Amino acid sequence: MKSLDWVVVAGYFVVMVGIGLWSRGRVKNIADFFTAGGKMPWWLSGISHHMSGYSAVMFVAFAAEAYRLGLTVYIWWSLTIGIGVGIGAFLWAPAWNRLRSKHDVKSPLEYLAIRYNVPTQQVMAWAGAGLKVVDIAAKWVAVALLLQGFAGVPIGWGIALVGIVTMVYSVLGGLWADALTDFGQFIIQGLAGFAMFFAVASHFGGIDFMWTIWDKLPESHSDPLTGPYTLTFFMALFLIKTLEYNGGMWNLAQRYMAAPSGFAAKRSALLSAALWLVWPLILFFPMWAAPLIVPGMEANAEQAYVEMGKAMLPAGMVGLVLAGFFSHTMAMVSSDANVITAVITRDILPRLWKGALSMSADAQLKLARITTFAFIGLSMTIALTADTKGFVLKVVIALVAATMGPIAIPLMLGLLPWFRKIGPTAALSSTVGGLATWVFLYVEQQFLKDFAVSQALIVSTPLLVSLVLYLVIGFAKPEPSRERDALIDSLKSDEPDTAPERAVRS
């Protein structure tokens, strides 16, 4: 990297810290810290929702798959998310917002104590928090690998640098800082993405490279599904991503909760869905063309995008692209840290320490900031001690995708009126059964070397087990409740309920 590139990267970090300091003045209590007080404009909520689904993993693990296999990564990743979020705009986005506006919910899991019961809520809270800290560790490794490839910075230093900057603005500004940095990162991502796209177009002599490169690539690169990514994998991932990006990934539920109304949350979701369908194409086309520009990298495809940047971009633009990588990861990590803090302080800690419920407003806000600091620090520690080779793809697909279903199914289906009679027995069985299935398959694959356990199987089976248990037990052993009915009915519209409002927290 040239001096100008370092100036761009340093300037980016300064701006991020500045946003955190500015946002600190907008955070007066934990409602502001966790849900922006319900005052976030719908378009900012939508952009933040979109940006919070990215990380540098896209330019490491997914770029590697695009290099090796071609089109399929857009089909099973971006397309599934875009369609899934579009569906969720009508099913889930307004409901999340109404939980905040009508029941004073500040954590996506807070409503589970009444929808099911406290034990079910706690199992999901602990399992999800444990999963997310490992997931974020993978994001730190991904961005550090990119920094090492571009600038030769040791991985440990890269993790520390990006982690500390993220920690500063997340601790200070809460969800407002997350959303505002998401917007800034959206602009940076746009500039960086178009810079690489047009550099590749110039290399091939025009924009028509988008359809001419396929004749020069292996025939399988234009197949929608290829390699380990089968129709079974696609169908399982479509359901997983629909649940995950509509609130199963808790930080994305927060974006809907932060909008002013359920209608505004719906508009946010539709904006995010449109961005998911269109924008990844700009980012993926250079990756699909990469084998023609930097050939022979199949064995080290995780560095393909780095080599593309070095080969195609002038000084200053390399720094902008690298800042774009940072922006992806920092957007996702800061939002994850904020929502996990909400779950810990609102759902887990009060069950361990009753004094947490009687803390003053200032003490609650201080606790939220301390928890954010501790969570980011723990994820950085895991990243610093991990074996980085293959770590990113292994965590993102084998762990996160496979375990998201068992955690998300009771959470997401519990919001829908069609499942109102399904109670805690089915929900707890669904989560525990799905996670136990994943543990069994993962041990078989990784430690007992059972090669019959494919990637498609390890992703789809826990989801299927969890879904079947939830539906079969739920309908065979219905557990209706007036309290649950009232909660679900209150989520149908933005209109005030006729019955007196009741807080979800028990």
C-alpha positions in Angstrom: 0.0 0.0 0.0 1.1 3.6 -0.8 1.1 6.5 1.6 -2.1 7.8 0.2 -3.8 4.5 0.9 -2.8 4.7 4.6 -4.1 8.3 4.7 -7.5 7.1 3.5 -7.6 4.2 6.0 -6.6 6.4 8.9 -9.1 9.0 7.9 -11.8 6.4 7.9 -11.0 5.3 11.4 -10.9 8.9 12.7 -14.4 9.5 11.2 -15.8 6.3 12.9 -14.5 7.4 16.3 -15.9 10.9 15.7 -19.4 9.4 15.0 -19.2 7.5 18.2 -18.3 10.7 20.2 -21.1 12.6 18.5 -23.7 9.9 19.0 -22.9 9.7 22.7 -24.9 12.9 23.2 -28.0 11.3 21.7 -27.9 8.4 24.2 -29.7 9.3 27.4 -30.9 5.9 28.5 -30.9 2.2 27.5 -33.9 2.7 25.2 -31.7 5.1 23.1 -28.7 2.8 23.4 -30.6 -0.4 22.2 -33.4 0.9 20.0 -32.6 4.5 19.2 -35.7 5.5 21.1 -37.8 4.4 18.1 -36.7 7.6 16.3 -34.6 6.2 13.4 -35.9 7.3 9.9 -37.1 4.3 7.9 -34.5 4.8 5.1 -31.7 4.9 7.7 -33.1 1.8 9.3 -33.3 0.0 6.0 -29.7 0.9 5.0 -28.5 -0.1 8.4 -30.3 -3.4 8.2 -28.7 -4.0 4.8 -25.2 -3.0 5.9 -25.4 -5.0 9.2 -25.7 -8.2 7.1 -22.2 -7.8 5.5 -18.7 -8.3 6.8 -15.3 -8.9 5.4 -16.3 -12.5 5.2 -17.8 -11.7 1.8 -14.3 -10.7 0.5 -12.6 -13.7 2.0 -14.8 -16.8 2.2 -17.4 -15.9 -0.3 -14.9 -14.3 -2.7 -13.0 -17.6 -2.6 -16.1 -19.6 -3.5 -16.9 -17.1 -6.3 -13.3 -17.6 -7.6 -13.5 -21.4 -7.5 -17.2 -22.0 -8.4 -18.6 -18.9 -10.0 -22.3 -17.7 -10.0 -23.6 -20.1 -7.3 -22.5 -17.9 -4.4 -24.9 -15.2 -5.5 -27.8 -17.7 -5.8 -27.5 -19.4 -2.5 -26.4 -16.3 -0.5 -27.6 -12.9 -1.9 -30.7 -14.1 -3.7 -32.0 -16.1 -0.7 -31.5 -13.1 1.6 -33.1 -10.6 -0.8 -36.2 -12.7 -1.3 -36.4 -13.7 2.3 -36.2 -10.1 3.6 -38.9 -9.1 1.1 -41.2 -11.8 2.5 -40.3 -10.7 6.0 -41.3 -7.1 5.3 -44.9 -8.3 5.5 -44.6 -11.0 8.2 -42.1 -9.9 10.7 -40.7 -6.3 10.3 -43.9 -4.5 11.6 -44.3 -7.0 14.5 -40.8 -6.4 15.8 -41.5 -2.6 15.8 -44.8 -3.1 17.7 -43.1 -5.1 20.4 -41.1 -2.0 21.2 -43.8 0.6 20.8 -46.6 -1.3 22.6 -44.6 -3.4 25.1 -41.5 -1.4 25.8 -39.3 -4.3 24.5 -35.6 -3.4 24.2 -34.2 -6.8 23.4 -35.4 -9.2 20.7 -35.6 -12.0 23.2 -37.4 -10.1 25.9 -40.9 -11.1 24.6 -40.1 -14.8 24.9 -40.6 -14.8 28.7 -44.4 -14.4 28.1 -44.7 -16.0 24.6 -43.2 -19.2 26.0 -41.6 -19.1 29.4 -38.4 -18.0 31.2 -36.5 -21.3 30.8 -37.1 -21.3 27.0 -36.0 -17.7 26.8 -32.8 -18.4 28.8 -31.8 -21.5 26.7 -32.1 -19.4 23.5 -30.3 -16.4 25.1 -27.3 -18.4 26.2 -27.1 -20.5 23.1 -27.4 -17.5 20.8 -24.9 -15.4 22.7 -22.4 -18.2 22.6 -22.9 -18.7 18.9 -22.5 -15.0 18.2 -19.2 -14.4 20.0 -17.6 -17.1 17.8 -19.3 -15.7 14.7 -17.8 -12.3 15.4 -14.4 -13.8 16.0 -14.6 -15.1 12.4 -15.3 -11.6 11.2 -12.2 -10.2 13.0 -10.1 -12.9 11.3 -11.6 -12.2 7.9 -10.8 -8.5 8.0 -7.3 -9.1 9.5 -6.5 -11.6 6.6 -7.4 -8.8 4.1 -5.3 -6.3 5.9 -2.4 -8.7 5.9 -2.8 -9.4 2.2 -2.9 -5.7 1.3 -0.4 -4.2 3.7 1.5 -7.1 5.3 0.1 -6.2 8.7 0.3 -9.2 11.1 -3.1 -10.8 11.7 -3.0 -10.1 15.5 -2.3 -6.4 14.9 -5.1 -6.2 12.4 -7.6 -7.8 14.8 -6.5 -5.4 17.5 -6.7 -2.3 15.3 -10.2 -2.9 13.9 -11.5 -4.3 17.1 -10.5 -1.3 19.3 -11.9 1.3 16.9 -15.2 -0.7 16.7 -15.2 -1.0 20.5 -14.8 2.8 21.0 -17.8 3.9 18.9 -20.0 1.0 19.9 -19.5 1.6 23.6 -20.1 5.3 23.3 -22.9 5.7 20.8 -25.0 2.5 21.0 -27.5 1.8 18.1 -27.3 5.4 16.9 -23.6 5.1 16.4 -24.1 1.8 14.7 -26.7 3.2 12.3 -24.8 6.3 11.4 -21.6 4.4 10.8 -23.6 2.0 8.7 -24.7 4.9 6.6 -21.2 6.2 6.2 -20.0 2.7 5.5 -22.7 2.4 2.8 -21.2 5.4 1.0 -17.7 4.0 1.3 -18.8 0.6 0.2 -20.5 2.2 -2.8 -17.4 4.1 -3.8 -15.1 1.1 -3.3 -17.4 -1.4 -5.0 -17.8 0.8 -8.1 -14.1 1.5 -8.2 -13.3 -2.2 -8.4 -16.2 -2.9 -10.8 -15.2 -0.2 -13.3 -11.5 -1.1 -13.0 -12.4 -4.7 -14.1 -14.7 -3.4 -16.8 -11.8 -1.3 -18.1 -9.5 -4.3 -18.0 -11.8 -6.2 -20.3 -12.6 -3.2 -22.6 -16.1 -2.4 -21.5 -19.2 -3.1 -19.5 -20.0 -6.1 -21.7 -17.6 -8.1 -19.6 -20.6 -9.0 -17.5 -21.8 -11.4 -20.1 -18.7 -12.2 -22.1 -16.5 -13.6 -19.3 -18.6 -16.7 -18.9 -17.4 -18.2 -22.2 -13.8 -17.9 -20.9 -14.5 -19.4 -17.5 -15.1 -23.1 -16.8 -18.6 -24.1 -17.9 -19.7 -24.9 -14.3 -19.0 -21.3 -13.2 -22.3 -20.3 -14.8 -24.3 -23.0 -13.0 -26.8 -21.7 -10.4 -25.9 -24.6 -8.1 -22.6 -26.5 -8.3 -20.0 -28.2 -6.1 -21.2 -28.8 -2.5 -24.0 -26.3 -3.0 -26.9 -28.6 -4.0 -30.7 -28.0 -4.2 -31.0 -29.3 -0.7 -28.4 -26.9 0.6 -30.2 -24.0 -1.3 -33.6 -24.8 0.1 -32.3 -25.2 3.7 -30.3 -22.0 3.4 -33.3 -20.1 2.0 -35.3 -21.0 5.1 -32.3 -20.2 7.3 -31.7 -16.8 5.7 -35.4 -15.9 5.8 -35.5 -16.5 9.5 -32.0 -15.1 10.2 -32.3 -11.8 8.3 -35.8 -11.0 9.5 -34.8 -11.2 13.2 -33.3 -14.6 13.8 -30.0 -12.7 13.6 -31.0 -10.5 16.6 -29.2 -7.3 15.5 -31.4 -7.1 12.4 -34.6 -7.2 14.5 -33.2 -4.1 16.3 -33.3 -2.1 13.0 -37.0 -2.7 12.7 -37.6 -1.9 16.4 -35.7 1.4 16.0 -38.1 2.7 13.2 -40.9 5.1 14.2 -43.8 2.6 13.4 -44.6 -0.8 12.1 -45.4 0.7 8.7 -42.0 2.5 8.6 -40.3 -0.9 9.6 -42.0 -2.5 6.6 -40.6 0.2 4.3 -37.2 -0.4 5.8 -37.4 -4.1 5.1 -38.4 -3.5 1.4 -35.5 -1.1 0.9 -33.0 -3.6 2.4 -34.5 -6.4 0.2 -34.0 -4.4 -2.9 -30.4 -3.6 -2.0 -29.7 -7.3 -1.3 -31.0 -8.3 -4.8 -29.0 -5.6 -6.7 -25.9 -4.4 -4.9 -24.1 -7.8 -4.4 -24.0 -8.1 -8.2 -21.7 -5.1 -8.4 -19.5 -6.7 -5.8 -19.5 -10.2 -7.2 -18.8 -9.5 -10.9 -15.1 -8.7 -10.2 -14.9 -11.8 -8.1 -16.3 -13.9 -10.9 -13.8 -12.4 -13.3 -10.9 -12.9 -11.0 -9.7 -16.3 -12.4 -9.1 -14.5 -15.7 -7.1 -11.7 -14.1 -5.2 -13.5 -11.3 -5.2 -17.2 -12.4 -3.9 -20.1 -10.5 -5.1 -19.2 -7.0 -7.5 -22.1 -6.4 -5.4 -23.3 -3.5 -5.3 -19.9 -1.9 -8.6 -18.4 -3.2 -9.2 -16.5 0.1 -6.6 -14.0 -1.1 -8.0 -13.6 -4.6 -9.8 -10.3 -4.0 -6.7 -8.9 -2.4 -4.6 -9.8 -5.4 -7.3 -8.3 -7.6 -7.1 -5.0 -5.7 -3.3 -4.8 -5.9 -3.4 -5.5 -9.7 -6.3 -3.3 -10.7 -6.5 -0.3 -8.4 -4.3 2.9 -8.2 -2.9 4.4 -5.0 -5.6 5.8 -2.8 -8.3 3.5 -4.3 -6.6 0.5 -2.6 -7.0 2.3 0.7 -10.7 3.0 -0.1 -11.4 -0.6 -0.9 -9.7 -1.7 2.3 -11.7 0.9 4.2 -14.7 -0.7 2.6 -13.7 -4.1 4.0 -13.4 -2.6 7.4 -16.8 -1.0 7.0 -18.5 -4.3 6.3 -17.0 -6.0 9.4 -17.4 -3.1 11.8 -21.0 -2.6 10.7 -21.9 -6.1 11.5 -19.8 -6.5 14.7 -21.0 -3.3 16.3 -24.6 -4.1 15.7 -24.1 -7.7 17.0 -22.4 -6.3 20.1 -25.2 -3.9 20.7 -27.9 -6.6 20.5 -26.0 -9.2 22.5 -25.5 -6.5 25.2 -29.3 -6.0 25.1 -29.9 -9.7 25.6 -27.4 -10.0 28.4 -28.5 -6.9 30.3 -32.3 -7.4 29.7 -32.7 -11.1 29.6 -29.8 -13.0 31.1 -28.5 -10.8 33.9 -31.8 -10.1 35.7 -32.3 -13.9 36.1 -28.9 -14.2 37.7 -29.0 -11.1 39.7 -32.3 -9.6 40.8 -30.6 -6.2 41.6 -30.3 -5.6 37.8 -34.0 -4.8 37.7 -33.8 -2.1 40.3 -30.8 -0.2 38.9 -31.1 3.5 38.2 -31.3 4.6 34.5 -27.7 5.9 34.6 -26.5 2.6 36.2 -28.3 0.6 33.5 -26.7 2.6 30.7 -23.3 2.2 32.3 -23.9 -1.6 32.6 -24.8 -1.7 28.9 -21.6 0.0 27.9 -19.5 -2.3 30.1 -21.1 -5.4 28.7 -20.5 -4.1 25.1 -16.9 -3.6 25.9 -16.6 -7.1 27.5 -18.3 -8.8 24.6 -16.2 -7.3 21.9 -13.1 -8.0 24.0 -14.0 -11.7 24.3 -14.6 -12.0 20.6 -11.2 -10.4 19.8 -9.5 -12.8 22.3 -11.0 -15.8 20.5 -9.9 -14.4 17.1 -6.4 -13.8 18.3 -6.0 -17.4 19.6 -7.8 -19.2 16.6 -6.1 -21.2 13.9 -6.9 -18.8 11.1 -6.5 -21.2 8.1 -10.1 -22.1 7.0 -11.5 -20.6 10.2 -13.8 -18.1 8.5 -15.7 -20.4 6.1 -15.9 -23.1 8.7 -17.5 -20.8 11.3 -19.8 -19.0 8.9 -21.3 -22.0 7.2 -20.6 -25.1 9.4 -21.4 -23.3 12.7 -23.6 -20.2 12.1 -25.8 -21.4 9.3 -26.3 -24.9 10.8 -27.2 -23.6 14.3 -29.2 -20.5 13.3 -32.3 -22.5 12.5 -32.8 -24.2 15.9 -32.4 -20.8 17.6 -34.5 -18.8 15.2 -37.5 -21.1 14.6 -39.2 -20.6 18.0 -38.2 -16.9 18.1 -39.6 -16.1 14.6 -42.6 -18.4 14.3 -43.7 -17.3 17.8 -44.5 -13.9 16.4 -47.0 -15.3 13.8 -50.7 -15.8 14.6 -50.9 -19.2 12.9 -48.7 -20.7 15.6 -50.3 -19.0 18.6 -51.2 -22.3 20.4 -47.7 -23.6 20.2 -46.2 -23.2 23.7 -42.9 -23.7 25.7 -42.7 -27.5 25.4 -42.5 -27.4 21.6 -40.2 -24.3 21.6 -37.7 -25.8 24.1 -37.7 -29.2 22.4 -37.2 -27.5 19.0 -34.1 -25.5 20.1 -32.5 -28.3 22.2 -33.2 -31.0 19.6 -31.9 -29.0 16.7 -28.7 -28.0 18.5 -28.1 -31.6 19.7 -28.5 -32.8 16.1 -25.9 -30.3 14.9 -23.4 -31.4 17.7 -23.9 -35.0 16.7 -23.3 -34.4 13.0 -20.4 -32.0 13.6 -18.6 -34.5 15.8 -19.2 -37.2 13.1 -17.8 -35.0 10.4 -14.9 -33.3 12.1 -13.6 -35.8 14.6 -14.8 -39.2 13.5 -14.2 -38.3 9.8 -17.5 -39.6 8.5 -17.4 -38.3 5.0 -21.0 -39.2 4.4 -21.9 -36.1 6.5 -21.9 -33.5 3.8 -22.0 -29.7 4.1 -25.6 -29.8 2.9 -26.5 -32.4 5.5 -24.9 -30.5 8.4 -26.7 -27.3 7.4 -30.2 -28.8 6.6 -30.7 -31.5 9.2 -30.6 -29.4 12.4 -33.0 -27.0 10.8 -35.4 -29.8 9.7 -35.3 -31.5 13.1 -36.0 -28.2 14.9 -38.9 -27.3 12.6 -40.5 -30.8 12.8 -40.2 -30.8 16.6 -41.7 -27.3 16.9 -44.7 -28.1 14.6 -45.4 -31.7 15.6 -45.1 -31.2 19.4 -46.7 -27.8 19.2 -49.9 -29.0 17.4 -50.0 -32.4 19.2 -49.7 -30.7 22.6 -51.2 -27.2 22.2 -50.6 -24.8 25.1 -53.0 -21.9 24.6 -52.9 -18.9 26.8 -54.9 -15.6 27.0 -51.7 -13.8 27.7 -50.0 -15.1 24.6 -53.1 -14.4 22.5 -53.2 -10.8 23.7 -49.5 -10.4 22.9 -49.8 -11.8 19.4 -53.0 -9.8 18.7 -51.4 -6.6 19.7 -48.8 -7.0 16.9 -51.4 -6.9 14.1 -51.4 -3.1 13.6 -50.0 0.2 14.7 -53.3 1.2 16.2 -53.4 1.4 20.0 -54.8 -1.6 21.7 -58.2 -1.3 23.3 -57.0 -3.3 26.4 -54.6 -1.6 28.8 -51.0 -1.8 27.6 -48.9 -4.4 29.4 -45.1 -4.6 29.4 -43.7 -7.9 28.2 -41.2 -8.2 31.0 -42.4 -10.4 33.8 
